[in-house]
């Protein structure tokens, strides 16, 4: 007999959320982690290489890369390769755009 959590998970995957809800969820999920908030705080000061971010948060490279992928998927950062380094930048317009999309979704635009 499947557990209640397993049943809820199965039902959730069967009833996929609309794209706008998925975007909002990804954004909130990205901001719901302390490490990702620390990374964003560092990137708000200035762009940084992955190596600099690793030193800032004191985590392994694979773990930092995982957090950066989550932030990039949510549209909060952008990355560019400079030689062997990857430079990350905070997308300052992302927060304003997100707030606007969320207000529209909730029927509070205006």
Order of alpha helices (4+ residues) and beta strands (2+ residues): alpha-alpha-alpha-beta-alpha-alpha-beta-beta-alpha
